[in-house]
Each structure stands twice: as structure tokens, then as C-alpha cells.
Amino acid sequence: MCCCFLMVIVSYNAIYRIQEDKIKTVMSFDLQQQSAKLAQKYANLLQITQQMAPEGNVGSLVEEYFAAKESYNRLVLSRSIASSIGLITFSNSDVELVTYYYP
């Protein structure tokens, strides 16, 4: 009887430790995956921000748009800006809205 009880306790402790280690491993792996996803999203947002900054592709087009005097040039630049923003949102499918806010 004592031997069976001892075997149950040892088995329970072994199973408990295995499950505990498994949970720690799974949690660590999930945390690494989430960290990698977050870093990738940050890199994507940084790239979008750089393109939309005044020194970037879209930013320079917006500055040209505001500096343009003729309406035809403004129309061409407006379409070019829309096309560039479309390319940004197409290449970054996680991003749902890309816009400039002018209060």
C-alpha cells in the first residue's frame, strides 16, 4: 500500500513538472512570436512614416502640390499622391488608412 502511494506521488510530481515546463515553453514561444510580429509592424509603420515625411516620396509630392499654382499641375500631383498612397497601402496590407491630416 505504501509503495503504491509513493508511486502515485512520484508520478504526480513528474507529470506536474512536465506540464509546468511545457506551459513555460509554450508561453515563451508565444511571447517571442508576438514580439517578432510587433517589431515587423513597427518597421512597416516606420517605413510608411518615412515615405510620408516631407523628405519622402509622398511628402515631397504633397509639398509640390501646395506650391503648385496651376490647377492642371495640382490635378496631376493629386493623382500622383493618390497613386503613391495606394502603393503604400497595397504593400502594407495590415494598414487600413493612410492619410494626411490638415487641421
C-alpha positions as CSV (number, residue, x, y, z in Angstrom):
1,M,0.0,0.0,0.0
2,C,2.8,2.4,0.9
3,C,4.6,1.5,-2.3
4,C,1.6,2.4,-4.4
5,F,1.1,5.6,-2.6
6,L,4.7,6.6,-3.1
7,M,4.5,5.7,-6.8
8,V,1.4,7.9,-7.1
9,I,3.1,10.8,-5.5
10,V,6.2,10.5,-7.7
11,S,4.1,10.1,-10.8
12,Y,2.0,13.1,-9.9
13,N,5.1,15.2,-9.3
14,A,6.7,14.1,-12.6
15,I,3.6,14.8,-14.6
16,Y,3.1,18.2,-12.8
17,R,6.7,19.2,-13.7
18,I,6.4,18.1,-17.3
19,Q,3.2,20.1,-17.7
20,E,4.7,23.1,-16.0
21,D,7.8,23.0,-18.3
22,K,5.5,22.6,-21.3
23,I,3.5,25.6,-20.3
24,K,6.6,27.7,-19.8
25,T,8.0,26.7,-23.2
26,V,4.7,27.5,-25.0
27,M,4.4,30.8,-23.2
28,S,8.0,31.7,-24.1
29,F,7.5,30.7,-27.7
30,D,4.2,32.7,-28.0
31,L,5.9,35.8,-26.5
32,Q,8.8,35.5,-29.0
33,Q,6.2,35.3,-31.8
34,Q,4.3,38.3,-30.6
35,S,7.5,40.3,-30.2
36,A,8.6,39.5,-33.7
37,K,5.1,40.4,-35.1
38,L,5.2,43.7,-33.2
39,A,8.7,44.5,-34.4
40,Q,7.6,43.8,-38.0
41,K,4.6,46.1,-37.7
42,Y,6.7,48.8,-36.2
43,A,9.2,48.5,-39.1
44,N,6.3,48.8,-41.6
45,L,4.9,51.9,-39.8
46,L,8.3,53.4,-39.7
47,Q,8.7,52.8,-43.5
48,I,5.3,54.4,-44.1
49,T,6.2,57.4,-41.9
50,Q,9.4,57.9,-43.8
51,Q,7.7,57.8,-47.2
52,M,5.1,60.3,-46.0
53,A,7.5,62.7,-44.3
54,P,8.4,65.9,-46.2
55,E,11.7,64.2,-47.4
56,G,9.9,61.1,-48.5
57,N,8.2,60.2,-51.8
58,V,4.7,61.2,-50.9
59,G,5.7,64.1,-48.7
60,S,7.6,65.8,-51.5
61,L,4.6,65.3,-53.8
62,V,2.4,67.0,-51.2
63,E,4.8,69.9,-50.9
64,E,4.8,70.3,-54.7
65,Y,1.0,70.1,-54.6
66,F,0.8,73.0,-52.2
67,A,3.4,75.0,-54.1
68,A,1.7,74.5,-57.5
69,K,-0.1,77.5,-58.9
70,E,-1.8,76.0,-62.0
71,S,-4.8,73.8,-61.4
72,Y,-3.6,71.2,-64.0
73,N,-0.4,70.7,-62.1
74,R,-2.4,70.3,-58.9
75,L,-4.6,67.7,-60.6
76,V,-1.6,65.7,-61.9
77,L,0.1,65.9,-58.4
78,S,-3.1,64.9,-56.7
79,R,-3.4,61.8,-58.8
80,S,0.3,61.1,-58.3
81,I,-0.2,61.4,-54.5
82,A,-3.3,59.1,-54.6
83,S,-1.3,56.5,-56.6
84,S,1.6,56.6,-54.2
85,I,-0.6,56.2,-51.2
86,G,-2.4,53.4,-53.0
87,L,1.0,51.7,-53.4
88,I,1.8,52.1,-49.8
89,T,-1.5,50.6,-48.6
90,F,-1.2,47.7,-51.1
91,S,2.3,46.8,-50.0
92,N,1.3,47.0,-46.3
93,S,-1.9,45.1,-46.1
94,D,-2.2,45.5,-42.3
95,V,-2.6,49.2,-42.7
96,E,-6.2,50.2,-43.4
97,L,-5.9,54.0,-43.6
98,V,-3.1,56.3,-44.9
99,T,-3.9,60.0,-45.0
100,Y,-2.6,63.5,-44.2
101,Y,-4.4,65.5,-41.6
102,Y,-4.5,69.2,-42.2
103,P,-6.4,71.0,-39.4
